[in-house]
Amino acid sequence: MQSLNLDLGERSYSIHIGSNLLSQPSLILPLLTGKQVLIVSNTQVAPLYLEQLSSSLSQAKPDLNVQTCILPDGEAYKTLATLEKIWDKLLNEGFNRKATLIALGGGVVGDMTGFAAACYQRGINFIQIPTTLLSQVDSSVGGKTGVNHPLGKNMLGAFWQPSLVLADTQVLKTLPSRELAAGIAEIIKYGLLGDLVFLEWLENNMAGLIKGDSQLLAEAIARSCQSKADIVAEDEREGGKRALLNLGHTFGHAIETEMGYGQWLHGEAVACGMWLAADLSRRLGWLTLAEVERVEKILLAANLPVKPPEEMTLASFLKHMAVDKKNIDGQLRLILLKQLGQAELVEFNKLPLLEECITDALTKTHSL
Amino acid sequence: MQSLNLDLGERSYSIHIGSNLLSQPSLILPLLTGKQVLIVSNTQVAPLYLEQLSSSLSQAKPDLNVQTCILPDGEAYKTLATLEKIWDKLLNEGFNRKATLIALGGGVVGDMTGFAAACYQRGINFIQIPTTLLSQVDSSVGGKTGVNHPLGKNMLGAFWQPSLVLADTQVLKTLPSRELAAGIAEIIKYGLLGDLVFLEWLENNMAGLIKGDSQLLAEAIARSCQSKADIVAEDEREGGKRALLNLGHTFGHAIETEMGYGQWLHGEAVACGMWLAADLSRRLGWLTLAEVERVEKILLAANLPVKPPEEMTLASFLKHMAVDKKNIDGQLRLILLKQLGQAELVEFNKLPLLEECITDALTKTHSL
């Protein structure tokens, strides 16, 4: 097991990465603040791992009141209406402000459970047990929680840090390959935005990663979490550097919003978004064509899309990008690449360049 | 104008108390974080003061985008559904994370606007302009925000501090006398829980206060806000001392929840709750009968109820008190009075005493 620490003063917490952590209640019990525990999961994950987690906790500490709440699966259900199910359960069970929520699932479960914890009785303890690669390397770390609104992704939420993150690599064995690839998209992101050495390591090890090699995945998760922890420790509330973690996300959110949440996996949309960000960086003269091809090559090697969905249009991209949370007073702000391994937040004014970039991407039928 | 400061490090803010502050945009403009402002008010307050506030801001700074959102009036609408109207408006107007929300109204408007600000794009700036006495002396200060759930009052919310509180005593001129009295209940609370000298001052000046004497009210508001600011600065997230501000509230919330929100005003329910807390303290041997009579006398002098509503039963009190946010692992916790001017958080185990206290109150037909 590897352990990292996210240093946020009195809100600091540990991130443990390793195999079979789900069955080690000794990792979890010290972080419980009371005797009431609600495990939130979804219809996909619960049949696989809920019993294992729930019974290991109950056996280790028989006086715990362990309840469960199973949500429908998928980004389409990341809504206020689903959130209310968690709150209803907590209130119906009489859970108090010392209760602990445990998120057992992917990013959607983690984001909603965290937001539910942030608002229940003005904030209670919660623990992240991410079960997808994507959530292990990204959303479970850093305290961003929230739900979608029909007019925009993650528009409602809170910064609310977990007290523990357990990334169990064993659970990745049952992850569909499409979801594994979506997680690798976010791993590639850390290389592109700030760590060229890691990008090269990923290029060299992609074949093993997409096959689900446990040791390679553990290493990739640890390096990704360390990158994220460093950035979040420096800028918890996204006043500056943390925005770089949104590389590819402005385009990606536009795809997710237009397509309806859940049609494209988040990681797939981000992969395509990173390609667009790289190509737009090239049009600014920051990347060479060869570098964009290198970005394309590693994304394709991870079985990720680099071309937007056919249903998208230039207009739909621009509409959704206009309401991105990073924008200030109508000014579009994008994360672009000064060079491979170095991202930058840009107040973007060159609309014709952006339009060309999107239009060409929509019509392209082959690699560059 | 009197100005107090609530000292919370980088989240510190000013509380200004005085006449006609609504028409002084110079107090507000320095606290805006961007050019987008949404004033949230209700159908009761908006016709009286919205235009005055909105136009004074627009005139002072013409490039502001000032929008308004009018909510239905009353505690019955302090719900997630109403909250969504604020978020819908923000998203439909394309408001970004530099936008500012201004709450113009009583405690319901303030609590909901604050919670809307806490969750919109994971937290934006907000300003409190309380227009009821109750919200001026209590809910606008200290950053408790939230909405009710059918199973409990303020069960969903956040700690989210405003960047400014403006208590304009001029607006109290149009406040119905029942609401003025409800505000005085919370003022009396500060005397009872921690300031015997202030309690005596209130006893001496109650006749003028209930007539709406501006100077007396300004003094009472300032002393109340100072008490609250001192307590909140010491214990922002209610780990300890802040709970004392809940004197009378456990009983009061039970009344509000059982009666349906809005039948009894919050201050009325708290008044009755403070009487019950005083009487229960007497049954513990902490107060004398004469002291409970003194509590009863000042509440009656302020035209406040000291007897629970006829619709309540012992069972309904106990049911609602069992889900109070202060309770931990089923342990009832109450704020009681060690003596007049000194409240204490008590883990309360003497159920028969509590049952007698409530039963006697329900059946009493006259003063003690």
Boltz contact constraints between the chains, C-beta under 6 A:
constraints:
  - contact:
      token1: [A, 34]
      token2: [B, 329]
      max_distance: 6.0
  - contact:
      token1: [A, 35]
      token2: [B, 329]
      max_distance: 6.0
  - contact:
      token1: [A, 91]
      token2: [B, 149]
      max_distance: 6.0
  - contact:
      token1: [A, 91]
      token2: [B, 151]
      max_distance: 6.0
  - contact:
      token1: [A, 94]
      token2: [B, 323]
      max_distance: 6.0
  - contact:
      token1: [A, 96]
      token2: [B, 327]
      max_distance: 6.0
  - contact:
      token1: [A, 96]
      token2: [B, 328]
      max_distance: 6.0
  - contact:
      token1: [A, 97]
      token2: [B, 325]
      max_distance: 6.0
  - contact:
      token1: [A, 98]
      token2: [B, 328]
      max_distance: 6.0
  - contact:
      token1: [A, 119]
      token2: [B, 156]
      max_distance: 6.0
  - contact:
      token1: [A, 121]
      token2: [B, 325]
      max_distance: 6.0
  - contact:
      token1: [A, 122]
      token2: [B, 157]
      max_distance: 6.0
  - contact:
      token1: [A, 122]
      token2: [B, 158]
      max_distance: 6.0
  - contact:
      token1: [A, 122]
      token2: [B, 159]
      max_distance: 6.0
  - contact:
      token1: [A, 149]
      token2: [B, 91]
      max_distance: 6.0
  - contact:
      token1: [A, 151]
      token2: [B, 91]
      max_distance: 6.0
  - contact:
      token1: [A, 156]
      token2: [B, 119]
      max_distance: 6.0
  - contact:
      token1: [A, 157]
      token2: [B, 122]
      max_distance: 6.0
  - contact:
      token1: [A, 158]
      token2: [B, 119]
      max_distance: 6.0
  - contact:
      token1: [A, 158]
      token2: [B, 122]
      max_distance: 6.0
  - contact:
      token1: [A, 159]
      token2: [B, 122]
      max_distance: 6.0
  - contact:
      token1: [A, 323]
      token2: [B, 94]
      max_distance: 6.0
  - contact:
      token1: [A, 325]
      token2: [B, 97]
      max_distance: 6.0
  - contact:
      token1: [A, 325]
      token2: [B, 121]
      max_distance: 6.0
  - contact:
      token1: [A, 327]
      token2: [B, 96]
      max_distance: 6.0
  - contact:
      token1: [A, 328]
      token2: [B, 96]
      max_distance: 6.0
  - contact:
      token1: [A, 328]
      token2: [B, 98]
      max_distance: 6.0
  - contact:
      token1: [A, 329]
      token2: [B, 34]
      max_distance: 6.0
  - contact:
      token1: [A, 329]
      token2: [B, 35]
      max_distance: 6.0
